[in-house]
């Protein structure tokens, strides 16, 4: 299952099938796609003094719609743009198309059923998208929870899930107060000072995407 799919599933009520996205959650979904491309070595990030650049290094198709859509968008650009540019573009200015592509992929993978029989994503109040496996949402939350409640070394996917929820101030939507405190403490330890960041030791990509999203949404959230 794609990282972006796991993030999207968290927006679905496992009992009613209705979608309710927390504020700024589009940033988490876009961040998930970017990290997936990083893990596949399709793009790399280069830290400059005041920004992080995204470099396309392999534009060959993955045959996964959301990833290939992003690769096509990167290929249209001459030169490299900043990570902040791409996050703002896909999560704010041109958010409709990437969300539709991700939604279509989730349907094609049989993760949800659209009871309205509408092919596109519209989020009408009457529409429901039941999970074919209602327990999958709780499984994803447990995957996140183990990162901040145990000493087990997490993999990149689990760490990315926690980081994206933290970056978008979404922990409050999924975890109780005591768990949120543990999660925030874990993330503060992981992010620390740049040269000492434990998160950076796992993946520069997770570190940069988390910091960039957190910076963007915090200007609005404050």
Wavefront OBJ file of the C-alpha trace (Angstrom):
o trace
v 0.000 0.000 0.000
v 1.309 3.440 -0.917
v 2.216 5.878 1.830
v -0.253 8.388 0.343
v -2.994 5.742 0.441
v -2.361 5.130 4.123
v -2.590 8.846 4.800
v -5.812 9.142 2.782
v -7.418 6.183 4.570
v -7.086 8.072 7.863
v -9.629 10.620 6.567
v -12.333 7.962 6.189
v -14.735 7.140 9.006
v -14.548 3.356 9.253
v -18.209 3.126 10.358
v -19.952 5.586 8.021
v -17.539 5.731 5.096
v -17.673 9.535 5.094
v -14.512 11.506 4.421
v -13.438 14.225 6.812
v -10.039 15.713 6.166
v -8.336 17.609 8.985
v -7.151 21.113 8.196
v -3.888 21.037 6.189
v -4.251 17.292 5.540
v -3.686 17.770 1.804
v -0.112 18.695 2.724
v 0.332 15.325 4.410
v -0.951 13.479 1.337
v 1.299 15.459 -1.019
v 4.244 14.984 1.330
v 3.578 11.247 1.255
v 3.827 11.117 -2.551
v 7.054 13.130 -2.530
v 8.568 10.812 0.062
v 7.515 7.771 -1.950
v 9.397 9.183 -4.934
v 12.411 9.802 -2.718
v 12.376 6.251 -1.392
v 12.226 4.985 -4.995
v 15.165 7.278 -5.907
v 13.110 9.049 -8.557
v 13.964 12.420 -7.063
v 16.638 13.704 -4.714
v 16.676 16.731 -2.421
v 19.557 19.166 -2.255
v 19.910 21.485 0.732
v 20.852 25.032 -0.157
v 21.347 27.910 2.265
v 17.747 29.084 2.344
v 15.823 26.337 0.563
v 15.738 22.697 -0.454
v 15.772 21.905 -4.184
v 13.995 18.956 -5.789
v 15.984 17.295 -8.576
v 14.375 14.793 -10.935
v 16.862 11.973 -11.494
v 14.680 9.242 -13.032
v 11.512 10.126 -14.952
v 10.749 6.575 -16.101
v 7.192 5.452 -15.357
v 6.422 3.512 -12.188
v 2.974 2.433 -13.461
v 1.551 3.901 -10.261
v -0.749 6.803 -11.192
v 0.005 9.317 -8.413
v 3.752 8.837 -8.691
v 3.743 9.061 -12.479
v 1.564 12.192 -12.382
v 4.134 13.908 -10.162
v 7.004 12.730 -12.371
v 5.272 14.183 -15.414
v 4.828 17.513 -13.643
v 8.498 17.560 -12.642
v 9.505 16.790 -16.250
v 7.640 19.854 -17.537
v 9.938 22.168 -15.602
v 13.274 23.376 -16.939
v 15.585 23.393 -13.971
v 14.924 22.428 -10.384
v 12.310 24.063 -8.169
v 12.262 24.223 -4.395
v 10.554 21.653 -2.206
v 8.324 24.421 -0.874
v 7.289 25.320 -4.428
v 6.112 21.779 -5.184
v 4.339 21.307 -1.854
v 2.452 24.585 -2.261
v 1.632 23.801 -5.894
v 0.199 20.334 -5.274
v -1.460 21.050 -1.924
v -2.750 24.576 -2.572
v -2.680 26.057 -6.048
v -3.227 22.951 -8.208
v -4.579 20.549 -5.600
v -7.587 19.117 -7.450
v -5.820 16.921 -10.011
v -3.312 15.206 -7.681
v -6.080 14.443 -5.177
v -8.261 12.975 -7.924
v -5.417 10.763 -9.128
v -4.720 9.506 -5.599
v -8.422 8.878 -5.029
v -8.749 6.940 -8.307
v -5.790 4.761 -7.330
v -7.341 3.954 -3.951
v -10.536 2.887 -5.715
v -8.669 0.818 -8.298
v -6.738 -0.938 -5.531
v -10.031 -1.963 -3.953
v -9.392 -0.115 -0.691
v -12.720 1.752 -0.798
v -16.126 1.482 -2.436
v -17.927 4.557 -3.782
v -21.605 4.048 -2.943
v -22.659 7.042 -5.054
v -21.321 5.428 -8.248
v -19.644 8.709 -9.129
v -16.190 8.252 -10.688
v -14.725 11.542 -9.446
v -13.875 12.824 -6.003
v -16.340 15.511 -4.924
v -16.758 15.093 -1.144
v -20.500 15.748 -1.239
v -22.047 15.281 2.189
v -24.233 12.465 0.884
v -21.352 10.479 -0.569
v -19.768 7.651 1.344
v -16.673 5.605 0.584
v -16.701 2.555 2.885
v -13.413 0.821 3.487
v -13.449 -2.716 2.112
v -11.469 -3.662 5.223
v -12.716 -1.414 8.067
v -9.876 -2.580 10.307
v -7.176 -1.158 8.038
v -7.484 2.357 9.497
v -6.787 1.119 13.020
v -3.872 -0.946 11.722
v -2.319 2.193 10.231
v -2.808 4.126 13.474
v -1.153 1.282 15.402
v 1.736 1.417 12.938
v 2.152 5.100 13.783
v 1.674 4.616 17.520
v 4.434 2.044 17.844
v 6.941 4.657 16.629
v 6.433 6.833 19.710
v 5.491 4.218 22.330
v 8.312 1.725 21.897
v 12.058 1.589 21.461
v 11.744 -0.462 18.291
v 13.593 1.154 15.399
v 10.888 2.207 12.920
v 11.149 1.808 9.177
v 10.989 4.822 6.875
v 7.277 4.362 6.114
v 6.175 4.284 9.767
v 8.401 7.217 10.608
v 7.100 9.143 7.607
v 3.497 8.566 8.717
v 4.154 10.009 12.162
v 6.207 12.873 10.736
v 3.482 13.910 8.285
v 0.768 13.848 10.959
v 2.996 15.939 13.190
v 3.916 18.375 10.413
v 0.244 19.089 9.618
v -0.885 19.398 13.260
v -3.142 16.369 12.691
v -2.199 14.233 15.711
v -5.155 15.644 17.647
v -7.547 14.152 15.106
v -6.414 10.578 15.659
v -4.870 10.158 19.104
v -5.838 10.786 22.728
v -4.126 13.533 24.703
v -1.579 11.272 26.440
v -0.559 9.717 23.127
v -0.307 13.116 21.457
v 2.107 14.275 24.152
v 4.290 11.223 23.590
v 4.173 11.705 19.829
v 5.111 15.380 19.998
v 7.978 14.646 22.379
v 9.236 11.933 20.035
v 9.102 14.301 17.067
v 10.867 17.110 18.919
v 13.640 14.677 19.822
v 13.822 13.478 16.231
v 13.903 16.944 14.717
v 16.189 18.501 17.353
v 18.946 20.720 15.955
v 19.708 20.018 12.334
v 23.227 18.669 12.871
v 22.003 16.378 15.662
v 18.617 15.387 14.266
v 17.809 11.720 14.707
v 15.231 12.050 11.970
v 17.877 13.264 9.542
v 19.886 10.138 10.286
v 16.968 8.013 9.096
v 16.364 10.002 5.942
v 17.241 13.513 4.856
v 14.042 13.352 2.807
v 11.746 12.783 5.788
v 13.547 15.532 7.670
v 13.278 18.127 4.880
v 9.680 17.328 3.903
v 8.549 17.429 7.543
v 10.325 20.710 8.253
v 9.045 22.345 5.065
v 5.409 21.347 5.596
v 5.556 22.288 9.267
v 6.935 25.701 8.326
v 4.224 26.334 5.698
v 1.243 25.315 7.820
v 2.552 26.923 11.010
v 2.335 30.353 9.418
v -1.414 29.749 9.040
v -1.915 27.693 12.197
v -0.268 30.246 14.520
l 1 2 3 4 5 6 7 8 9 10 11 12 13 14 15 16 17 18 19 20 21 22 23 24 25 26 27 28 29 30 31 32 33 34 35 36 37 38 39 40 41 42 43 44 45 46 47 48 49 50 51 52 53 54 55 56 57 58 59 60 61 62 63 64 65 66 67 68 69 70 71 72 73 74 75 76 77 78 79 80 81 82 83 84 85 86 87 88 89 90 91 92 93 94 95 96 97 98 99 100 101 102 103 104 105 106 107 108 109 110 111 112 113 114 115 116 117 118 119 120 121 122 123 124 125 126 127 128 129 130 131 132 133 134 135 136 137 138 139 140 141 142 143 144 145 146 147 148 149 150 151 152 153 154 155 156 157 158 159 160 161 162 163 164 165 166 167 168 169 170 171 172 173 174 175 176 177 178 179 180 181 182 183 184 185 186 187 188 189 190 191 192 193 194 195 196 197 198 199 200 201 202 203 204 205 206 207 208 209 210 211 212 213 214 215 216 217 218 219 220 221 222
